[in-house]
Amino acid sequence: MRPRSAAIELRQLLAVVRRHRADPAAPFDVLLGGTTPPDPAEARAMLEPLAEAGMTWWQETVDPRQTDLAAFTRRVRKGPPGR
């Protein structure tokens, strides 16, 4: 899914959620997950529209069948894409 279209869908989803909350203005966390590209600039380009749309947390998905321990460790040491 493209970052901008995902952000549009997230905004629509959050509008529905807010309509059903007792206090629509009360803050709440929004966690999304997936796999970001290895390039930090590409990862930021993917995540920034989602954060602007309301995402507060990103859970990086690592498939152990496709990633060895050394690659996983390198990814963790890189830290968040925004750094």
Secondary structure by P-SEA (a helix, b strand, c coil): ccaaaaaaaaaaaaaaaaaacccccbbbbbbbbbbccccaaaaaaacaaaaaacccbbbbbbccccccaaaaaaaaaaccccc
